[in-house]
């Protein structure tokens, strides 16, 4: 096999991994839109570390995320809008990263209209042939003068 052929095979594998990770993100979008925690849970590693925009500051382990996800879904009256933009994916071997911004919209059970952009990075590993999230980091920018979150920013 020539060197060029090896490079082509690596490129095809990487593109395949990147497409699989793209599908992981699309599954996430659909799960939020339908308020179905099962697909979200299925894509998290048992020992996932999560930094979400809602408390707590750090969650460790898949079990911690289940309750928070259900609580978040239940806090909305009706559907949750969830739009992903600027998705970037890199993968090599069994490690991959996805980063993007997403727009959450909807109405809470308290009647508050939500429309905010969130930054997200997913650190993923392919375990047993399936991509799972080992680190989920979400954040919103803040105003350094006031310390307040700037949830009104948009891409």
Backbone as JSON Lines, residues from 0, in Angstrom:
{"i":0,"aa":"X","n":[0.84,-1.17,0.0],"ca":[0.0,0.0,0.0],"c":[0.89,1.24,0.0]}
{"i":1,"aa":"X","n":[0.57,2.18,-0.84],"ca":[1.34,3.42,-0.9],"c":[0.95,4.36,0.22]}
{"i":2,"aa":"X","n":[1.86,5.28,0.51],"ca":[1.61,6.24,1.59],"c":[0.32,7.01,1.35]}
{"i":3,"aa":"X","n":[0.05,7.41,0.14],"ca":[-1.17,8.15,-0.17],"c":[-2.41,7.35,0.17]}
{"i":4,"aa":"X","n":[-2.37,6.02,-0.07],"ca":[-3.51,5.17,0.26],"c":[-3.75,5.14,1.77]}
{"i":5,"aa":"X","n":[-2.67,5.08,2.54],"ca":[-2.81,5.07,3.99],"c":[-3.44,6.37,4.47]}
{"i":6,"aa":"X","n":[-3.01,7.47,3.89],"ca":[-3.58,8.76,4.28],"c":[-5.06,8.81,3.94]}
{"i":7,"aa":"X","n":[-5.42,8.27,2.78],"ca":[-6.83,8.26,2.39],"c":[-7.65,7.43,3.37]}
{"i":8,"aa":"X","n":[-7.14,6.28,3.79],"ca":[-7.87,5.45,4.73],"c":[-8.04,6.16,6.07]}
{"i":9,"aa":"X","n":[-7.02,6.83,6.54],"ca":[-7.12,7.58,7.79],"c":[-8.15,8.68,7.64]}
{"i":10,"aa":"X","n":[-8.12,9.39,6.53],"ca":[-9.09,10.46,6.28],"c":[-10.51,9.94,6.26]}
{"i":11,"aa":"X","n":[-10.71,8.77,5.62],"ca":[-12.06,8.19,5.58],"c":[-12.51,7.79,6.98]}
{"i":12,"aa":"X","n":[-11.6,7.22,7.77],"ca":[-11.96,6.83,9.13],"c":[-12.32,8.07,9.95]}
{"i":13,"aa":"X","n":[-11.52,9.12,9.83],"ca":[-11.78,10.34,10.59],"c":[-13.11,10.93,10.17]}
{"i":14,"aa":"X","n":[-13.38,10.97,8.86],"ca":[-14.65,11.52,8.4],"c":[-15.81,10.68,8.91]}
{"i":15,"aa":"X","n":[-15.63,9.36,8.96],"ca":[-16.67,8.49,9.51],"c":[-16.92,8.78,10.97]}
{"i":16,"aa":"X","n":[-15.84,8.95,11.74],"ca":[-15.97,9.27,13.16],"c":[-16.64,10.63,13.34]}
{"i":17,"aa":"X","n":[-16.26,11.58,12.52],"ca":[-16.86,12.91,12.63],"c":[-18.34,12.86,12.3]}
{"i":18,"aa":"X","n":[-18.72,12.05,11.33],"ca":[-20.14,11.91,10.99],"c":[-20.9,11.24,12.14]}
{"i":19,"aa":"X","n":[-20.29,10.25,12.78],"ca":[-20.92,9.6,13.92],"c":[-21.12,10.59,15.06]}
{"i":20,"aa":"X","n":[-20.16,11.47,15.26],"ca":[-20.28,12.49,16.31],"c":[-21.34,13.53,15.95]}
{"i":21,"aa":"X","n":[-21.44,13.84,14.68],"ca":[-22.5,14.76,14.22],"c":[-23.87,14.14,14.55]}
{"i":22,"aa":"X","n":[-24.0,12.85,14.33],"ca":[-25.27,12.16,14.65],"c":[-25.55,12.21,16.15]}
{"i":23,"aa":"X","n":[-24.5,12.09,16.97],"ca":[-24.66,12.19,18.41],"c":[-25.26,13.55,18.77]}
{"i":24,"aa":"X","n":[-24.76,14.61,18.17],"ca":[-25.28,15.96,18.45],"c":[-26.73,16.07,17.96]}
{"i":25,"aa":"X","n":[-27.02,15.53,16.79],"ca":[-28.4,15.58,16.27],"c":[-29.36,14.8,17.17]}
{"i":26,"aa":"X","n":[-28.9,13.68,17.72],"ca":[-29.73,12.91,18.66],"c":[-30.04,13.76,19.89]}
{"i":27,"aa":"X","n":[-29.04,14.5,20.32],"ca":[-29.19,15.38,21.49],"c":[-30.25,16.45,21.22]}
{"i":28,"aa":"X","n":[-30.19,17.06,20.04],"ca":[-31.16,18.09,19.67],"c":[-32.57,17.51,19.71]}
{"i":29,"aa":"X","n":[-32.76,16.38,19.1],"ca":[-34.09,15.76,19.05],"c":[-34.57,15.37,20.45]}
{"i":30,"aa":"X","n":[-33.67,14.86,21.28],"ca":[-34.04,14.46,22.64],"c":[-34.52,15.66,23.45]}
{"i":31,"aa":"X","n":[-33.85,16.8,23.31],"ca":[-34.28,17.99,24.03],"c":[-35.62,18.48,23.49]}
{"i":32,"aa":"X","n":[-35.75,18.53,22.2],"ca":[-37.0,19.01,21.59],"c":[-38.2,18.17,22.02]}
{"i":33,"aa":"X","n":[-37.99,16.87,22.19],"ca":[-39.09,15.98,22.58],"c":[-39.12,15.71,24.08]}
{"i":34,"aa":"X","n":[-38.2,16.34,24.81],"ca":[-38.1,16.17,26.26],"c":[-37.95,14.71,26.64]}
{"i":35,"aa":"X","n":[-37.11,14.0,25.91],"ca":[-36.87,12.58,26.14],"c":[-35.46,12.39,26.68]}
{"i":36,"aa":"X","n":[-35.31,12.11,27.98],"ca":[-33.97,11.97,28.55],"c":[-33.25,10.67,28.19]}
{"i":37,"aa":"X","n":[-33.96,9.7,27.67],"ca":[-33.35,8.38,27.4],"c":[-32.19,8.46,26.41]}
{"i":38,"aa":"X","n":[-32.35,9.11,25.24],"ca":[-31.21,9.19,24.32],"c":[-30.02,9.98,24.91]}
{"i":39,"aa":"X","n":[-30.3,11.0,25.71],"ca":[-29.23,11.77,26.34],"c":[-28.45,10.87,27.3]}
{"i":40,"aa":"X","n":[-29.17,10.12,28.09],"ca":[-28.56,9.21,29.07],"c":[-27.74,8.13,28.37]}
{"i":41,"aa":"X","n":[-28.26,7.62,27.26],"ca":[-27.59,6.54,26.54],"c":[-26.24,6.96,25.95]}
{"i":42,"aa":"X","n":[-26.05,8.24,25.72],"ca":[-24.81,8.74,25.13],"c":[-23.81,9.26,26.15]}
{"i":43,"aa":"X","n":[-24.12,9.1,27.44],"ca":[-23.18,9.54,28.46],"c":[-22.42,8.35,29.01]}
{"i":44,"aa":"X","n":[-21.11,8.54,29.2],"ca":[-20.29,7.52,29.85],"c":[-20.74,7.4,31.31]}
{"i":45,"aa":"X","n":[-20.54,6.25,31.9],"ca":[-20.92,6.04,33.3],"c":[-20.26,7.08,34.21]}
{"i":46,"aa":"X","n":[-19.02,7.46,33.9],"ca":[-18.27,8.38,34.75],"c":[-18.18,9.79,34.15]}
{"i":47,"aa":"X","n":[-19.17,10.19,33.37],"ca":[-19.18,11.5,32.71],"c":[-19.02,12.62,33.74]}
{"i":48,"aa":"X","n":[-18.27,13.64,33.35],"ca":[-18.13,14.85,34.16],"c":[-18.84,15.96,33.39]}
{"i":49,"aa":"X","n":[-19.78,16.64,34.09],"ca":[-20.62,17.63,33.43],"c":[-20.53,18.97,34.14]}
{"i":50,"aa":"X","n":[-20.3,20.02,33.34],"ca":[-20.36,21.4,33.8],"c":[-21.52,22.04,33.05]}
{"i":51,"aa":"X","n":[-22.67,22.13,33.69],"ca":[-23.85,22.67,33.03],"c":[-24.08,24.12,33.42]}
{"i":52,"aa":"X","n":[-24.98,24.78,32.71],"ca":[-25.31,26.16,33.06],"c":[-26.3,26.22,34.23]}
{"i":53,"aa":"X","n":[-26.89,25.09,34.58],"ca":[-27.76,25.02,35.75],"c":[-27.0,24.28,36.86]}
{"i":54,"aa":"X","n":[-27.34,24.54,38.12],"ca":[-26.64,23.87,39.22],"c":[-26.8,22.36,39.14]}
{"i":55,"aa":"X","n":[-25.86,21.64,39.71],"ca":[-24.72,22.08,40.5],"c":[-23.55,22.53,39.62]}
{"i":56,"aa":"X","n":[-22.51,23.0,40.25],"ca":[-21.33,23.49,39.54],"c":[-20.67,22.38,38.74]}
{"i":57,"aa":"X","n":[-20.58,21.19,39.33],"ca":[-19.98,20.02,38.68],"c":[-20.83,18.8,39.01]}
{"i":58,"aa":"X","n":[-21.09,17.99,38.01],"ca":[-21.76,16.7,38.23],"c":[-20.81,15.61,37.78]}
{"i":59,"aa":"X","n":[-20.74,14.56,38.56],"ca":[-19.9,13.42,38.21],"c":[-20.76,12.16,38.18]}
{"i":60,"aa":"X","n":[-20.69,11.5,37.07],"ca":[-21.44,10.25,36.93],"c":[-22.78,10.46,36.25]}
{"i":61,"aa":"X","n":[-23.14,9.47,35.51],"ca":[-24.35,9.48,34.72],"c":[-25.61,9.63,35.59]}
{"i":62,"aa":"X","n":[-25.61,9.04,36.77],"ca":[-26.79,9.12,37.63],"c":[-27.11,10.54,38.06]}
{"i":63,"aa":"X","n":[-26.08,11.36,38.26],"ca":[-26.3,12.75,38.68],"c":[-27.04,13.53,37.59]}
{"i":64,"aa":"X","n":[-26.73,13.25,36.34],"ca":[-27.34,13.98,35.24],"c":[-28.79,13.65,34.99]}
{"i":65,"aa":"X","n":[-29.19,12.43,35.33],"ca":[-30.58,12.01,35.06],"c":[-31.6,12.92,35.74]}
{"i":66,"aa":"X","n":[-31.41,13.15,37.01],"ca":[-32.36,13.97,37.76],"c":[-32.37,15.41,37.28]}
{"i":67,"aa":"X","n":[-31.19,15.96,37.0],"ca":[-31.1,17.35,36.54],"c":[-31.78,17.51,35.19]}
{"i":68,"aa":"X","n":[-31.61,16.54,34.31],"ca":[-32.23,16.62,32.98],"c":[-33.75,16.59,33.11]}
{"i":69,"aa":"X","n":[-34.25,15.66,33.9],"ca":[-35.7,15.55,34.07],"c":[-36.25,16.83,34.7]}
{"i":70,"aa":"X","n":[-35.54,17.38,35.69],"ca":[-35.97,18.61,36.34],"c":[-36.0,19.77,35.33]}
{"i":71,"aa":"X","n":[-34.98,19.85,34.47],"ca":[-34.92,20.9,33.45],"c":[-36.1,20.76,32.49]}
{"i":72,"aa":"X","n":[-36.32,19.55,31.98],"ca":[-37.44,19.33,31.06],"c":[-38.76,19.7,31.71]}
{"i":73,"aa":"X","n":[-38.96,19.29,32.95],"ca":[-40.21,19.54,33.65],"c":[-40.42,21.02,33.98]}
{"i":74,"aa":"X","n":[-39.35,21.81,33.93],"ca":[-39.48,23.23,34.25],"c":[-40.06,24.03,33.08]}
{"i":75,"aa":"X","n":[-40.24,23.38,31.92],"ca":[-40.81,24.05,30.75],"c":[-42.25,23.62,30.54]}
{"i":76,"aa":"X","n":[-43.09,24.59,30.25],"ca":[-44.47,24.35,29.92],"c":[-44.54,24.19,28.4]}
{"i":77,"aa":"X","n":[-44.63,22.98,27.92],"ca":[-44.63,22.75,26.48],"c":[-43.24,22.42,25.97]}
{"i":78,"aa":"X","n":[-43.07,22.53,24.66],"ca":[-41.79,22.12,24.05],"c":[-40.65,23.08,24.38]}
{"i":79,"aa":"X","n":[-39.45,22.52,24.24],"ca":[-38.23,23.31,24.4],"c":[-37.61,23.45,23.01]}
{"i":80,"aa":"X","n":[-37.38,24.69,22.6],"ca":[-36.66,24.9,21.34],"c":[-35.17,24.7,21.59]}
{"i":81,"aa":"X","n":[-34.5,24.05,20.69],"ca":[-33.07,23.75,20.86],"c":[-32.43,23.73,19.47]}
{"i":82,"aa":"X","n":[-31.74,24.8,19.15],"ca":[-31.13,24.96,17.82],"c":[-29.61,25.01,17.98]}
{"i":83,"aa":"X","n":[-28.92,24.16,17.24],"ca":[-27.46,24.14,17.26],"c":[-26.91,24.92,16.08]}
{"i":84,"aa":"X","n":[-25.9,25.74,16.35],"ca":[-25.21,26.49,15.28],"c":[-23.71,26.35,15.45]}
{"i":85,"aa":"X","n":[-23.02,26.56,14.34],"ca":[-21.56,26.61,14.32],"c":[-20.92,25.34,14.88]}
{"i":86,"aa":"X","n":[-21.49,24.19,14.53],"ca":[-20.97,22.91,14.99],"c":[-19.62,22.62,14.35]}
{"i":87,"aa":"X","n":[-18.64,22.35,15.18],"ca":[-17.3,21.93,14.73],"c":[-17.0,20.59,15.38]}
{"i":88,"aa":"X","n":[-16.39,19.7,14.63],"ca":[-16.08,18.36,15.14],"c":[-14.68,17.97,14.69]}
{"i":89,"aa":"X","n":[-13.91,17.43,15.62],"ca":[-12.63,16.83,15.29],"c":[-12.57,15.48,16.0]}
{"i":90,"aa":"X","n":[-12.01,14.5,15.3],"ca":[-11.9,13.17,15.89],"c":[-10.68,12.47,15.32]}
{"i":91,"aa":"X","n":[-10.04,11.74,16.16],"ca":[-8.93,10.91,15.73],"c":[-8.89,9.69,16.63]}
{"i":92,"aa":"X","n":[-8.86,8.53,16.0],"ca":[-8.9,7.3,16.79],"c":[-10.21,7.21,17.54]}
{"i":93,"aa":"X","n":[-10.1,7.01,18.85],"ca":[-11.29,6.85,19.68],"c":[-11.59,8.07,20.55]}
{"i":94,"aa":"X","n":[-11.05,9.23,20.16],"ca":[-11.29,10.47,20.9],"c":[-11.81,11.52,19.94]}
{"i":95,"aa":"X","n":[-12.84,12.24,20.37],"ca":[-13.4,13.29,19.52],"c":[-13.95,14.43,20.36]}
{"i":96,"aa":"X","n":[-14.02,15.59,19.74],"ca":[-14.55,16.78,20.39],"c":[-15.56,17.45,19.46]}
{"i":97,"aa":"X","n":[-16.63,17.94,20.05],"ca":[-17.64,18.71,19.33],"c":[-17.81,20.02,20.1]}
{"i":98,"aa":"X","n":[-17.82,21.12,19.37],"ca":[-18.15,22.39,20.04],"c":[-19.1,23.16,19.16]}
{"i":99,"aa":"X","n":[-19.98,23.91,19.85],"ca":[-21.05,24.6,19.14],"c":[-21.71,25.58,20.1]}
{"i":100,"aa":"X","n":[-22.58,26.39,19.56],"ca":[-23.48,27.19,20.39],"c":[-24.88,26.68,20.13]}
{"i":101,"aa":"X","n":[-25.71,26.78,21.15],"ca":[-27.1,26.38,20.96],"c":[-28.03,27.41,21.56]}
{"i":102,"aa":"X","n":[-29.21,27.5,20.95],"ca":[-30.23,28.47,21.35],"c":[-31.37,27.7,22.0]}
{"i":103,"aa":"X","n":[-31.65,28.03,23.24],"ca":[-32.76,27.43,23.97],"c":[-33.9,28.44,24.02]}
{"i":104,"aa":"X","n":[-35.09,27.98,23.65],"ca":[-36.28,28.84,23.72],"c":[-37.43,28.05,24.32]}
{"i":105,"aa":"X","n":[-38.37,28.78,24.87],"ca":[-39.55,28.14,25.43],"c":[-40.13,28.97,26.55]}
{"i":106,"aa":"X","n":[-41.15,28.43,27.18],"ca":[-41.81,29.09,28.29],"c":[-41.77,28.17,29.5]}
{"i":107,"aa":"X","n":[-41.28,28.7,30.61],"ca":[-41.21,27.89,31.82],"c":[-42.6,27.75,32.43]}
{"i":108,"aa":"X","n":[-42.74,26.81,33.36],"ca":[-44.03,26.62,34.03],"c":[-44.42,27.87,34.83]}
{"i":109,"aa":"X","n":[-43.43,28.69,35.19],"ca":[-43.7,29.95,35.89],"c":[-44.12,31.06,34.93]}
{"i":110,"aa":"X","n":[-44.11,30.77,33.62],"ca":[-44.52,31.75,32.63],"c":[-43.4,32.61,32.07]}
{"i":111,"aa":"X","n":[-42.18,32.35,32.45],"ca":[-41.03,33.11,31.95],"c":[-40.67,32.66,30.54]}
{"i":112,"aa":"X","n":[-40.54,33.63,29.64],"ca":[-40.1,33.33,28.28],"c":[-38.57,33.2,28.28]}
{"i":113,"aa":"X","n":[-38.06,32.09,27.75],"ca":[-36.62,31.85,27.71],"c":[-36.14,31.95,26.27]}
{"i":114,"aa":"X","n":[-35.06,32.66,26.08],"ca":[-34.38,32.74,24.78],"c":[-32.93,33.06,25.09]}
{"i":115,"aa":"X","n":[-32.09,32.04,25.09],"ca":[-30.69,32.26,25.44],"c":[-29.77,31.37,24.62]}
{"i":116,"aa":"X","n":[-28.58,31.88,24.37],"ca":[-27.54,31.15,23.66],"c":[-26.54,30.63,24.68]}
{"i":117,"aa":"X","n":[-26.12,29.38,24.47],"ca":[-25.19,28.71,25.37],"c":[-24.05,28.14,24.54]}
{"i":118,"aa":"X","n":[-22.83,28.22,25.09],"ca":[-21.66,27.59,24.45],"c":[-21.53,26.17,24.98]}
{"i":119,"aa":"X","n":[-21.17,25.24,24.12],"ca":[-21.05,23.84,24.56],"c":[-19.84,23.18,23.91]}
{"i":120,"aa":"X","n":[-19.2,22.34,24.69],"ca":[-18.12,21.48,24.21],"c":[-18.37,20.08,24.75]}
{"i":121,"aa":"X","n":[-18.34,19.1,23.87],"ca":[-18.48,17.7,24.26],"c":[-17.17,16.99,24.0]}
{"i":122,"aa":"X","n":[-16.61,16.39,25.04],"ca":[-15.45,15.52,24.89],"c":[-15.96,14.1,24.83]}
{"i":123,"aa":"X","n":[-15.62,13.38,23.76],"ca":[-16.2,12.05,23.53],"c":[-15.12,10.98,23.37]}
{"i":124,"aa":"X","n":[-15.5,9.76,23.72],"ca":[-14.64,8.6,23.48],"c":[-15.49,7.51,22.83]}
{"i":125,"aa":"X","n":[-14.83,6.76,21.97],"ca":[-15.51,5.61,21.37],"c":[-15.18,4.41,22.25]}
{"i":126,"aa":"X","n":[-16.21,3.89,22.89],"ca":[-16.05,2.76,23.81],"c":[-16.92,1.63,23.31]}
{"i":127,"aa":"X","n":[-16.31,0.49,23.04],"ca":[-17.07,-0.64,22.51],"c":[-17.73,-0.34,21.18]}
{"i":128,"aa":"X","n":[-17.07,0.53,20.38],"ca":[-17.59,0.87,19.06],"c":[-18.67,1.94,19.05]}
{"i":129,"aa":"X","n":[-18.99,2.5,20.21],"ca":[-20.05,3.52,20.31],"c":[-19.48,4.78,20.94]}
{"i":130,"aa":"X","n":[-19.81,5.93,20.35],"ca":[-19.36,7.21,20.89],"c":[-20.2,7.58,22.1]}
{"i":131,"aa":"X","n":[-19.5,7.93,23.19],"ca":[-20.18,8.42,24.4],"c":[-19.5,9.7,24.86]}
{"i":132,"aa":"X","n":[-20.25,10.49,25.59],"ca":[-19.74,11.76,26.11],"c":[-19.08,11.49,27.46]}
{"i":133,"aa":"X","n":[-17.81,11.87,27.56],"ca":[-17.09,11.73,28.82],"c":[-16.98,13.06,29.55]}
{"i":134,"aa":"X","n":[-17.12,14.15,28.81],"ca":[-17.12,15.49,29.42],"c":[-18.06,16.39,28.63]}
{"i":135,"aa":"X","n":[-18.99,17.01,29.34],"ca":[-19.97,17.92,28.75],"c":[-19.81,19.25,29.46]}
{"i":136,"aa":"X","n":[-19.38,20.25,28.7],"ca":[-19.12,21.57,29.31],"c":[-19.99,22.61,28.62]}
{"i":137,"aa":"X","n":[-20.82,23.26,29.39],"ca":[-21.69,24.32,28.88],"c":[-21.41,25.59,29.65]}
{"i":138,"aa":"X","n":[-21.52,26.72,28.97],"ca":[-21.28,27.99,29.65],"c":[-21.97,29.13,28.92]}
{"i":139,"aa":"X","n":[-22.12,30.22,29.65],"ca":[-22.57,31.47,29.06],"c":[-21.53,32.52,29.43]}
{"i":140,"aa":"X","n":[-21.29,33.5,28.55],"ca":[-20.34,34.55,28.91],"c":[-20.9,35.42,30.04]}
{"i":141,"aa":"X","n":[-20.01,36.11,30.72],"ca":[-20.46,37.0,31.78],"c":[-19.8,38.36,31.63]}
{"i":142,"aa":"X","n":[-20.44,39.35,32.21],"ca":[-19.93,40.71,32.2],"c":[-18.92,40.82,33.35]}
{"i":143,"aa":"X","n":[-17.64,41.07,33.06],"ca":[-16.65,41.11,34.13],"c":[-16.85,42.27,35.11]}
{"i":144,"aa":"X","n":[-17.56,43.3,34.7],"ca":[-17.8,44.43,35.61],"c":[-18.91,44.14,36.61]}
{"i":145,"aa":"X","n":[-19.94,43.41,36.16],"ca":[-21.09,43.16,37.05],"c":[-21.12,41.73,37.58]}
{"i":146,"aa":"X","n":[-20.41,40.83,36.89],"ca":[-20.46,39.42,37.27],"c":[-21.73,38.72,36.82]}
{"i":147,"aa":"X","n":[-22.57,39.42,36.06],"ca":[-23.84,38.85,35.61],"c":[-23.68,38.11,34.28]}
{"i":148,"aa":"X","n":[-24.44,37.0,34.17],"ca":[-24.44,36.24,32.93],"c":[-25.02,37.1,31.81]}
{"i":149,"aa":"X","n":[-24.46,36.93,30.62],"ca":[-24.91,37.69,29.45],"c":[-25.65,36.74,28.51]}
{"i":150,"aa":"X","n":[-26.86,36.36,28.94],"ca":[-27.61,35.36,28.17],"c":[-28.29,35.96,26.93]}
{"i":151,"aa":"X","n":[-28.24,37.25,26.78],"ca":[-28.86,37.9,25.62],"c":[-27.98,37.95,24.39]}
{"i":152,"aa":"X","n":[-26.73,37.52,24.5],"ca":[-25.84,37.54,23.33],"c":[-26.28,36.5,22.32]}
{"i":153,"aa":"X","n":[-26.09,36.81,21.05],"ca":[-26.43,35.88,19.97],"c":[-25.29,35.86,18.97]}
{"i":154,"aa":"X","n":[-25.13,34.74,18.27],"ca":[-24.06,34.67,17.27],"c":[-24.29,35.62,16.1]}
